[in-house]
Amino acid sequence: MGTHQRRSPVSFMSRPGQTEMRDGWEVVLDYDDEGKGPFLIDLSHRTKWDVQDANLSQIQPRGVTIPETPGQCVLQKGLLINRMNQTQADVWHLSGDSLATPQELAYTDVTEGFALLALVGRGAEVFSIIEKITPLDILSPEKKPPFFIQGPVLHVPCQIVVLGKNENRFAVLVACSRGYGQSMAEELLDAGSQMCLRPAGEIAFCNWFRGRFG
């Protein structure tokens, strides 16, 4: 039986260079005209789980403890875990192969339900783009990456994670409902046009991820 074709909610006008099929997704590894950054990267194919339980302290995705306080994140074993509220957390798999959803009732695979975009570049570049699209404070000195914020981006309810915010390696993840994915990508590219924001493939994110977290 053939693999079900899965489609990202985001499509860039740039011409793909290398691509590969992965669990039914056509993943763009790079584009012919990426340039030097900053980059907007489609990570919608990355595994995403919604975890809900009255006692989240008993749930440990791949052995990783879910943070206790809403808004806190932990990044371990390639998993980014965002504590949403008292009974809910999001798990995004940012590195390695796709993962099978655990059998426990607390887990729901929401990979296809959300667009996930990464905005990666130097600090001044990324911040100049972000400040155009959201009033949320992503530079708060009280918050250390990775940290999680819920709020509007271009008037769309989003989940935002600041992965890194030093001058040379700044990265922000933006997740929204699938139906907003294409519009969100186009508006982000427009907001970053003065900074020469360009689409990039998964390799650009993997390079940033290894450079930041090893």
Secondary structure, DSSP 4 states (H G I P E B T S, - for coil): -PPPPB--S---SSPBSSEEEETTEEEE--BTT-TTS-EEEE-TTS-EEEEE-S-GGG--GGGPPPPSSTTBEEEETTEEEEE-SSSEEEEEE-SSS--PPPSSTTEEE-GGGEEEEEEEE-HHHHHHHHHHH----S--TT--SSEEEEEEETTEEEEEEEEEESSS-EEEEEEEEGGGHHHHHHHHHHHTGGGT-EEE-HHHHHHHHHHHH-
